[in-house]
Amino acid sequence: MNSAGSKSSHSLVIRLLIAQVVPLAILAIVVLAVGAWTAQRIVADNSDRLLAGALQTIRATVSVERGHITVDVAPWTLALLDGPERDAVFYSVRDGDQLVTGYADLPNLPQAQQEEPVFADLSVRGVPVRMVQQTLNIPGHAAPISVSVAQSLDSRSASLRELYRSLLLPPALLVVLAALLVWPALQWGLNSLKRLIDDLTRRPGISTAFAPADIDLAPREFWPVLTAFNHLLARLETSTAGVQKFAADASHQLRTPLSVVSANLALLTDSHHPWTPQQKRLIDDSRDAVRRMTRLVEQLLSTARADAARISTSADLGRAARRACQVARARRDFPDGALRLRLATEPVIVLGAEDLITEQILNLIDNAFHHGAAPVFVHVRAAGSVSVWDHGKGVSETALPHLANRFFRANTTDTPGSGLGLAIVSSLAKAQGGEFELRNRDGRRSGLVGRLVFKKQQNNLGLTSN
């Protein structure tokens, strides 16, 4: 798969992966949050029950003997609060504001009541604790008795951490496992789509631009989209063919009147009528304009042929170059050595149409003489390429990438031209599955090099000059 198709496929897989995993991850976070809240409530409720149980055990031993409060705290009473973290445990029994037994650090809570124990979070000797307190009224004793039990939070925190780990591990494993399984599943499911992308991106160019996509290469879910896409391609091909036919027909219709005008001007020039110098200049200007117009019509015809080309034949690259040079010499009076041709010793057979290749080389030669300087070289290489270069100034690096655009001219004032020649060369190269490149010689502005590369049909070696 080429880089564009590979990037497109990977991007689609990543988007599908995100679409599958992100909702699962969000669900896992929600489940984890609910589980964490539930775990916190369970640990807090269980710990508070143990605190309340220890308080009730101590409270049951409180009695009054001869006007004095007595408490019998058995050793196992506070053992209920033992935990893996060996929490600090505090207790106190107060008769009003007077401490009977236990730790004086535990305060009386103003909201403490006899009916239900009251819980509070506070700090004892710098240690955060959870305390429970309940009052006790003994008949015959005036002041209320308050019983308090407090426990540090280490065991609670340890239990919460353990529960959090237990809650976090399954969702995390589930999300990771889903991501690991979804990726190969998506890759496997999109293999057919990758083949479709390969088929579309490997098309050589204009010759297959409107060919319908193979629906069977795509997953079944994409068939309606591809069907609509193929219908669109068919409509585009019909529209493009109509435009091309109109351009070709219009160009053909223009050639006849231009030929008549050119012939009449030639008759006027060859007649024995005593033309004044101004009249002769007007006739010469008209003949030059007709020649330029005829060339423009030919280029428009070539453009239409390039857009509609479907190339599946073989061509002799050397023979096409010779024909192009012959036509170029017939069109203008070259001095000796102005156009030089170099050929391979053996025929160079490439994929393409020979008459179209001739047109390409001829356009490169015309461009070299219009905008460059002699001598102009045409070099056919055995590897299946032909280069045409001149000895002019070349073009600027900013204009170089635009030279093959239709109607673009690097210099609009120095020389006449339509700006179609190099565009025709580029279009015909794509139609024949070849490549076309333009560059300045040796990277400097010392002449422009146009290079055509075609697919070889057989190996040829050697080089000769002509």
Order of alpha helices (4+ residues) and beta strands (2+ residues): alpha-beta-beta-beta-beta-beta-beta-beta-alpha-alpha-alpha-alpha-beta-alpha-beta-beta-alpha-beta-beta-alpha-beta-beta-beta
